[in-house]
Amino acid sequence: MISLQRMHIFLSIFVGISFSQEYNIHGLVLDDKTKEPIDNVSIYIKKYNIGTVSDEKGYFSLFLDKQVKSNLLLYIQMIGYEEKILQLDFSINAIDLGIIYLNTQSLELESIHIHSNKHRSQQISDISLSGKSLHENLSSNVATTLSNQPNIGVNSFGAVTSKPVLRGYSGDRFLLKKDGNDTGDLSQSSIDHVITLDMAEVKEIEIIRGPKSLLYGSNAIGGVINTSISGSPKVRVDKFQKKLTFGGESFNRGIYGNLVFYIPTQNNQINVSINNRNSKNQTSPLNTLQNTNSNTSNYKLGITKYNKSNYLNFIIEHNNMAYGIPPSLEGHINGVDIELIKNTFQANYHYDASFKNFDQLDIKYNYINYSHKEFEKDAVGVGLHKITNNIKMEIQSPNIVLGSELDYKQFFSTGFHLTPNTQELDISLFGFYEKDYDTYDVLGSIRLGNISITPEEYTYQNLDNTQVDKRNFSYISSSLGLRKIISDFEINSWLMNTMRAPRLEELYSDGPHLGSYSYEIGEPNLQLEKIYGVESSIRYNHNTLNMAFTAFYNYSPYYYQMTKMGECNEEIILNNQVHPCAGADYIAWHRGTSGWLYKYKTKGVESIVKGLELKLAYQYHRLKLTYDFSLVLGDDLTNNAPLAYMNPMKQIVTIGYETKILNHMARLSKVHSQNRLGEFETYTPSAFLVDYIISYKNNNQNITLQVNNIFNEIYYNHLSKIKSIMPEAGRNIAINYNIFF
């Protein structure tokens, strides 16, 4: 006997054939292993915000009553299974997809979107690492994890302090977020300050560009790095679950572990997360870099109350870390030790609203108390303290996001860090809009606000006290983009202007910074940094072949950075009684254990940053080949010279072979030499690196083994603060194991 569902499909096909503008999409969803039907699978077309679910026999039928002039993507999602995306062919009205097999993904807890309306609005140049792709690139920090992606470099002072550089932009010219919130540390203010983010608890990394990036902040010209963390209130379970992650790396004898408990109790859920990571001094093919060890602990407790149309969540987190900065002849011959403590409290309220077209309301409060101390010969040299209070409210519809944000920060310093205590208040309004037309999509965003920076009274050594005063900066950042799909081609293009207020250090610093081996002098009269950018991308996606090309161009009439005021070109000999450049005004004398520090001063220049990115991917059965090319060039127009600190050109080829439980990948990386040098930069030779990665996945467990730099190549990172002391890591064996039970 024909079931009602099959009769419905038959009638749907008949109706679809009768009216040329109406399409019917139907199929059967089965489990790849058991071949059993899967019910309640979400099947939807994001472009038109329509969808359906499969029935108890796995069948589904979806009507599309629109004039379709280009191919569309069909998204198929189910908790515990890998997402499947199919390209639809609208040359016929009745589209029979046949049997669709879904692979289990029990390792990763995915968000149950009862209380979530995640807007993706992806650009071609956006990057997402999760599941297999994250495990194959996973390292001890977010910068090295992303380093195999196009136009991403690593700014480092040893592995522990590594920070990503996006398309030549470092510091706070891109945004780093943890579940959409600020990390609350000082990592984007100085190279020696660590990012307080443990990769063992990260389940996804996104790099977001274009109009959507302004939802996170005004200074997003380089993009937004947003990490999704285990223990989110959006993940709800129906029984007690545990997730265990542990692993290690050989180049620094590092080991780490993460244990997460998901404990449901009626309409409540308790999440508990425990992290620990330890590493010794890092090594290279030449020697060991002293004082680069670290010890990190992180503990987090989350409590969520779920109701029919809302949830209320509270999170408390404690993070403590001790790490070292390696010794250098430029100031601190014994190195510097740093200890930090960060305590966080979050409150998150989500409500499934019903107000006009808006269907979701989110209110977040984030309190972060961060402090760190820098030690020299066991004596405290510098103490830094930062308190953050952040309130953010968003209301959303399927194509609109509106919100407001208040961010209040207090900065305190003690010891030899000669910077005034300061308060910073940032109040902003923001919005994002996405409109789908028949032949193209329009995306737009805006963020406007005001930042006030108020320093306390202070006596300066190099700055004019009369010029140091409260500063107010009003800003407007905006972006407009177009997206068009023509058969197998997709075209993205967007314009953006961003504004960035100067940081506290850029305005008011006037003294030694032990951890970065520098004597920093600010500029109290800095204005807003403005950057105007354009990006265009084209992608071809057809069956086994995928190609994408992106070009970007960013102009700034006022681009500023902390720059060395001079450099001694004579050889510096340890324990020599007389410095070869004694008396030079670009050196602060009687500072540091060696008795001197280079002076750095903030200055602004007119600049251009431009680049290209090319990606080719070909898949033949189980074999997959990819090629990535990336190039970024920076020009200092004021001084008619290259802009400093640009990551060099990079080419990466990967060869992968996949089976049901085993995946093999060889990665060949060519990092080109950097001879376009800014003032006081030095040449960096090219390098050719070979990595091999093998991963095993079975039901609820996954293990990944990486062998990096197989041939123990001696190579140098152009963006490393210590490249004159030591090359990068040699051969490194890294292992990561995950089990969900």
N, C-alpha and C positions, 0 to 999 in steps of 0.2 A: 504494500500500500504506500502510495506517495505521501510523504509527510507534508504538513502545511508549509514548512519552511521551503521545501523544494517546489511546491506549487507556487509559493510567493515569488521565488526566483524565476520560474517559468513565465509568470504573468509580467514580472519586471522586464524580462528580456523582450516580450511581445510589445510592451508599451514603449521600451527604448527604441525598437526598430520602427515603430509607427511614427515617432516624432524625432526628426533629425537633430534637434537641439538638445535632446535629453539622452543622457548616457547612464548605463547601468554597469556597475563594477561588482563582480561577485567571485567567490572562491571558497576554498576549504582550508582551514588552518589546523595543522597536525604537529604533535611533538616529534622532533627529529629522531629521537632515540626509541620511544615507545610506539610511535606511529598512531597514538591515540589522539582524538580530537581535543582541542583546547577551547573552552568557552570563555566569554567575557573578555576577549582580546579586543583592544582598541584599534580601530581602523579609521584613519581620517586623512583628509586633504587639508593641509595647513593653510594654503593660499586662500581657500574659501571658507575656512572655519566650519567644515561639516564633517560628520563622521558617524560611525555605527559601531556595534560590537558583534562578535560571533555568538551563535547560539550554542546550546548544549551539545550539538553534534559537530560544532566547529564551522558551520556554514555562516556566511555573511553576504549581504547585498547592500550596495550603497548607490543611491541616486545622485546624479549631478545634472541639474537642470540649468545649464549655462552654455553660452556660446564659447567654446574653447578654441583658441587659435594657436596654442602651443602646448607642449607636453607638460604634465604635472607630476609631482611626486606623491606617492601614497605611503603613509607612515603606518607601520604595524607594531604595536607595543603591548607588552604584557609583563607584569611583575614576575621576576625570576627567569626571564628569557631575554636574549639579545634582540635589540631593536632591528627591524628589517625595513628598508626603504626601497620601494619599487617605482620605476619610471613607467608611466602609463602612456599607451598609444591610443589616441582618439581618432584614428582613421576609421574605426567602426564604432557603432553605438553600443553594442553589447560586448563588454570586455570581460572575458573569462580568464581569470588568473590561475585556474586549476588548483593544484594542491600546493600550499605554502608551508614549508617546514620551518619551525622555530627552534633554535638551539638554546639549551638551558644556560642560565647565567646565575647560578646559585651563589657564586662567590660574592657578588656585589649587591648590597642592599640598595635597591632603587626607590626613589621617592614615590609614594602612593599619592597621585595627584588629586586627591579629594580636596585638599586645601592648598593647591598650588596651580598657578597659571603661568608657566615659565615661557617668557618671550625669548625666542632665539634670534630671529631677524638677522641671520648670519651673513657676513660678507665673505667673499671668496678668500680673502687673506686672513680670516679668522682661523685660529688653531684650537683644537681640542684634543687633549690626551686623557684617556680613561681606559680602564680594563687592560687589555693586552698591550695597547700602544703606550700606556703609562708604565707598565711593568718593564717593558723593553728599554725604556729610557731612564728608569728610576735611579736617582742618586741621592746623596746625603743632603742636598739642598736644591731649592727650586731653580737656581740659575743653571747648574750643571744638568739637571733633568731636562731643561728646555734647550740646552746648547746645541742639540742636533737639529733644531728647527731653523728655517731660513731667517737670516739677518738677526740672529740673537747671539750676542757675545756674553762674556763673563768678566765682570769687573771684580777683582779679588785682591785680598791681602792674606793669602792662604785659603785653603778649601773651606774652612768654617765660615768665613766672612763673605763668601762669594755672592754676588748680586747680578741679576740679569741686566743686559743692555739691549734695548729694543730699537732696532734701526738707528743705532748711534745715539739714542737718548738714554740717559741714566739719571740717577737721583729721583726727583719727583716730577720728571717730564713724562712719566707713565705712572699708572696707579697700580698698587699691589693690594689685593683684597683677600680676606679670609671669610668665605661665605657672605660676600658682599660688604663686609665691615673692614675698617682699617685694622691693621695689625697692632697699632698703638705703640710701636717701638720707635727707635731713632735710626733705623737702617737706611732710610733714604736721605739722611742728612750728612753721613760721613762713611767713608769706605771701610772703616774699622768696626762699625756698629753692625751687629749680626741681625739677620731676619729671624724673628721668633716664630718660626713655622717649622714643625717637624713633618718631614715628608712621609713618615710611616702612617700618619693619620689622614693623608690627602687621598681622595678617591677620584678626583677629576681636576684638571687644570685647563682653563679656557683663556685664550687671548682674544679680547674683544676689540674690534676697531670700528670706525665709522660712527654714524649718528648715535647708536645705542651706547657707546662708551661714555657719553656725557651724563648718563644716569648715575654714574659712579663718582664723578668729580669734574672740575672745570679744566684740569691740566692733563688731558688724555691724548695728546698728539701722538705719543708713542704707542698708545693702546692701554688696555686694562688687563692685568693678570689677575684672574679671579680663581681661587682655589675652593673646591667643595670638600668639606671635612666630614669624617665619620661622626655620627651622633647628631645630625641635623634633626630638628623637630618635624621636618617634612617627611621623615622616614618613620613609619609606624608599623609595628610587627604585631602578630596575633599570638605569639608564644615566645618564651624565653630564648634569646639568640645570643651567640657569642661570635666574635671575629678576632682572630689572632694573626698578627703579622710580626715576623722577625727576620733578621738577615744581617749581613755584614759586608765589609769591603777590606781588601788586603793592603792597599797602598798606605792606609793609616791604621790598620788593625782595628777598624771600627766595628762595633756591634750595636744593634738596636732592637727594640721590641715594642709592640703596641697591642694592647688588649682592650676590646670594647665589649661591654655588656648592654644588651637591649632587654629591659625588664618591663613587660606590660602588666598592669594591674587594673582591670575593669576599663574605665575611660582615661586612665593615666598611664604614663610610661616614664621610666627612669633609665637614663643612659649614663653609663660610667666608662670613662676612658683613662687608661694608664699608659704613659710613654716613658721610655728611657733610652738614651743614646750615649755611647762613650766612644772616643777615638783617641789614638796616640798621635805622636808627631808624624806628619805626612812625609812620604819619601818620593824620590825621583830616581831616574837611572844613574844619577851622579852621586847623590848624598841624601841626608835626612835634614829636613828643615826644622830647626829647634823651636820649641815653644809654640807649637801649632796643635796641641792636644785640646780636647774639649770634653765636657761632661754636662748632659742635659737631662732634666726630668720635667714631666708635664702631667698634671692631674686635672681631670675635668668631670663635673657632675651636671647633668641636665635633667630637669623635671618638666613634663608637659601634661597639661590637662586638655583632653580632646572633648569637644562638644559636637553637636550635629553640624553646625555651620561655622565653628571657630575653634581656635586653640590658643592657649596661653602657655608660654614656655619661659623657664628661667635657667640660666647657665652660669655656673661659677667655675673659674679655671685658675690654676696656679702654675706658673712656669718659672723655673730657675735654671741658670746656666753659668758655667765657668769655662773660659777659653783663653787662648793666648795669641798675641800678635808677635810674629817672629822678630828677632833682633836685626838692626840695620845700622850701618855706619852713619846714616843720616839722622842722628839724634839719640837713639836708644840702643846701645850696644848689647843690652841684656834682654831686650824685648819688653813687652808690656802685658800684664795679666788683667783680665776683665771679668768681673762678676756681675750678673744681672738678675733681677727678680721682676716678674710681671704678674699682677693679679687682675683678673677680669671678671666683671659681672655683666650679664646681658639679660634683658627682658624682651621677649618677642610676642606680639599679639597679631593674630591673623583672623580675618573675618571674611566669609564668603558673602559679600554685599549684594544688594539688589537696588541700585540707585541709577536710574536712567540706563545707560549702556555699561556702567561700571559693575564689575562682579567680584572685585577683590580689594580688600583694605589691609595694609600691613603697617604696624607701628613698631619701631625698634628703639630700644635704649641700650647704649653701650658705655660702660665705665671701665677705664683701663688705668691702672696705677703702675707705672714703669720706672725703674731706677737701675742705674749701673755705676760701678766704681772701677776706675782704672788704676792699677797698682804698678809701682816701679820700685824694684828691690824691696817688696813686701810692704811698702809705705803707700798710702792712698795719695795719688797725685791729682786725680780729677773725680768729681762726683756729679752725675747728671740725673735729673729727675723730671719726669713728664707725666702729667695727669690729663686724661682725655675724658670729656663728657660729650656724648653724641646722641642726638635724637633725630630720627628720620621717619617720615610718614609718606606712604605711597598709596595711591588708589589707581586701580587698573581696569581696563576693559581689554577685549581681545586685540585691539589695535592702538590703544592709548595708555600712556603712563603719565601721571601727574604726581608731583611730590614736593616736599620741602625738607630742609635739613638744617639743623643747628649744631655747630661743632665748636666746643670751647676747650682750649688747651692752656695749660699752665706749665712753664718751663722754669726749672731751678738748677743752678750749678754751684758747686763748691770746689775749693782747692785752686789749682792753677789753670782752670778753664775760665779765662777772663771774659765772661759774657754776662750781661745783666739778666736778672730774673724777669720773665716776660709773660704777659697774657695775650692770647690770640683768640679772637671770636670771629667765626665764619658763619654767616646766615645766607642761605641760598634757596631759590625756587628752581625747579627743573621740570621738563616735560619731554616726552617722546611720542611721535605719531607715525603710524605706518598705514598706508592706504593702498589697497590692491585694486588696480584697474585691469581691464581685459587684456591689455598688451604690455603693461609695465607696472611696477610698484614704486611708490614714493615713500621715502623715509626722511624724517626730520626731527631735530632735537634742539633744545636750547637750555642753557643753565645761566642764571644771573644771580649775583649776590654781592656781598660786601664783606671784606676782611679788615678787621682793626687789630693792629699789633701795638701793644703798650709796654714799653720797657720801664723798669724801675730806675731810679737815679743811680748813677754809677760814675766812677772816675776812670777815664780811659787813658791809655798810654800813647796810642797812635791816632785815635779818632778825635775829632773836634767835638767837645761836649755840647756846644751850642747847636750842632746839626743833628744830634740824637734826640728824637722826639717821637710821640705817638704817630703812627702812620695808618692811613685809611686807603684801601684799594677797592674800588668798585669794578666789577668785571662782568662781561657777557661773553660766553662761549656758545657757539652754535654750529650746526652741521646740517647739510641737506644732501640726500643721496637718491639715486635712481637704480632700479634693478629691472632687468628685462631678460626674458627667456625666449629664445628663438630656436625651435627644434631642439637640437642637442647642445646648443650654446647658451651660456648665461653671461650677462654683462652687468658689472657693478661699477658705479662711479659715484664719488662723493666729494664734497667740499667741506672744509672745517676750519674754523678759527678758534684758537684756545688762548686763554689768558692765565698767567700764573703769577701770584704774588711772591716776592722774595721770601726765602726762609730766614728765620732768626739769625742763623750763622752768617748768611750772606749780607745781612744788614749790620749786625752789631758785634761780631766776633772781634776780639782784640787781645789775643794771647795764644799760648801754646796749646796744642791738642796732642796729648801724649800718644794716643792710639794710632793716629795717622802720621806721626813724625813730622808735624808741620806747625808753623806759627801763623795763625790765620788772622787776617785783617779784613773786616767787612767794609761795606759802602752804604752809609745811612741814607743816601739820596737815590737809591735804586728805584726805578719805576716798574710798572707791570711788564712782565715779559710776554710778548704777543707773538704767536706763530700762526701763519696762514698755510693751510695744506690742501692738497688735492691728491686723490688716489683713483686709479682706473684699473679694472681687472676684467679679464675674459677667461671663461672656462669652457672646455669641451668635454663632455661626458657621454660616452657611448659604449655600452657593453664592456669590453675588456680594456678600453683605452680611455685615459683621463689626462687632460692637459690644462694647466692654469698659468696665466701670466699676469703679473701685477707690476705697475709702475707708480711711484709716489714722488711728490715734490713738495717740500716744506720751506717756507721763507719766514725769517724772523728779522724785523728791523732792530730788535734789541734782545740779544741772546747773551745771557751772562753765566759765568762759571768762575770758580775759585782757581786762579792760575798762579803758578810759581813765578816769583818776581825776578828770578835770575838763577844761574847755576854755575857752580865752580867746575871748570873743565880740567883742573889739575887732579892728579891721583891723591886720594885721601888715604893715609896710612894710619892704621889703628895704633893707639898709644903714642903717636907722634906729638911732641910738645907744642908744635906750631902748625896751625891750620894753613894750608897752601893759599887760601883766599882770605886770610885774616883781615878784618876791617871792612869787608864788603857790606854794603847797605841792604842787600837782598838776603842777608842772614841775620837771625836773631841770636846774639851771642850770650853766653852764660845760661843757656837753656838746654834741658835734657842731660842725660848721663854723659854724653860725649862733649857737652859744653856748647852746642850750637844746634839750631833748627833752621831749615829753609823757610822764608816768608812766602805766604800765599795771600793774594788779594783778589777780591771780587771785581770783575770788570765786565762790561757789556760790549758786544760787537754785533754788526749786521752779518747775518749768516744764511746759508742755504744748506739743507740736508735733503738728498735725493737718492733714489735707488731703484733696483729692479729685483724681482723674484720670479723664478720659473720652476714649475713642478711638472714632471712627466711620470705617469704611472701606467704600467701594462700588466695585465693578469692573464695567464694562460693556465687554465685548470688550477692546480695547487701552487703554481709558481707565480711570484709577484716581483716585478722590477720597478724601482722608483729612482728618479734623478731629481735632485734639488740644487738650484743655483741661486745664490743671493749676493747682492752687491749694494753697499751703501757708501756714498761720498759726501763729505762735509766740507764746506768752503767758508772761510772767514773773509768776508768781503771788505771789512774795515782795513785789515792788514794785508789783503791780497795774498792769503796763505791758506793751506789746508786747515780745517777745523780739527782740533785735537781730540783724541780719545774716540776714534771711529773704529769699529770692528772691521777686520779685513774681509776681502771676498772669500766665499766659501762654496765648495761643491761637495755634495754627498750622494753616493750611489748605494742603494740597498738591494740585496737579493734575498728574497724570502721564500720559504717552502713550508706549506701548512698541511698538517693532517688533522684528524679529529682530536687528538690529544697532544701531539707534539708540533711545535713550530720552530723552525730554524731561520736565522737571519744573519747575513754577513753585511757589515756596514763599512764602506770605504769613504774616508773623509779627506778632502784636500783643502787645507786652510792656506790661503795664499799669503805671501809676504806683504808687509805693510810698509810702503816707502813714501806714502803721502803723510808727512809728519807735521804736526803742529809745533808751536814753540816749546822747546825743551824736551820734545819726545825723541825716542831713539828707534832705529830700524828694528823690525822683527822679521826673522826669516820664515819661509814657508814650512809646512809640515804635511806629511802624509800618514794617516792613521788608519789602522784596521781593527775592527771590533767583530766579535762573534757572540751571538745571543741565542740561547735555546730555552724554550719554555714548555712546561708540561701542565696540562689542565685536565682534571678529571673530577666531575661532579662538584664537590664543594671545596676543592683545594687547587692551588696553583703554585708552581715553583718556577722561578726564572733565574737563569745563570748567565751573567755577562762576563766576557773576557775582553776588557778594553785595552787598547794599545798593545795588541798581541806581540808585536816585534820590539817592544820596549824602546820606542822611538824617543830621542831627545828633542823636545819641542818647547816653544815658549809662547805664552799667551800675551798678545800685544797690550791687553787691558789690565794686566797684572801689575800691581804696585811693587812686586818683588821679583820681576823678571830678571833684574840685574843680579839677583842673589842666587836664584835657583830656577831650573826649568819646571814644567808641569809634571804631574804624576806619570810614572812609567807604566809597565804592565800592571793591570789591576783586575782582580777577580772579585766580582760582586754577586751576592746571592740574596734572593728575596723569596720568602715563603708566606703564603696566605692560606688560611683555612677558616671557613664559615661553618659553624656547627651549632 
